[in-house]
Amino acid sequence: QVQLVESGGGLVQPGGSLRLSCAASGRIFSINAMGWYRQAPGKRRELVATITSSGSTDYADSVKGRFTISRDNVKNTVDLQMNSLKPEDTAVYYCNIDTHFGDYWGQGTQVTVSS
């Protein structure tokens, strides 16, 4: 079994910053891509950012220049640094990893941007 544990969500004012972290454990032999997705109330889950095992990154247009994804291939962790947060960034954020044995998701962490 593979477990993903997310942390770092919370309430922040517009313009503020948060850092999300996700740690993967269990029967992990190799991880290809790691990423963050989000789902706002009444909306579909959408990609926020992904990072490959070699460090190549991809971002949703709505977060480019504000969010930064990073990973530690030794610790099997992936972080999302979120700056200049906007109310429209409010959502449940999910960690995702793509491994040789399949795709795994975390349980989600709530991010609320409000004054």
Number of C-alpha atoms within 10 A of each C-alpha: 7 14 16 20 17 22 16 15 18 14 15 18 14 17 14 14 17 19 16 21 21 26 18 22 13 9 10 14 8 13 18 14 19 27 26 26 19 22 19 16 9 6 9 9 15 14 17 23 23 25 20 17 14 10 15 11 16 16 19 13 9 11 17 12 11 13 20 19 24 20 23 12 14 6 10 17 20 24 22 22 15 20 17 15 22 18 15 12 20 20 21 18 26 25 30 23 25 16 15 10 12 8 14 16 19 19 13 22 21 18 22 20 21 16 9
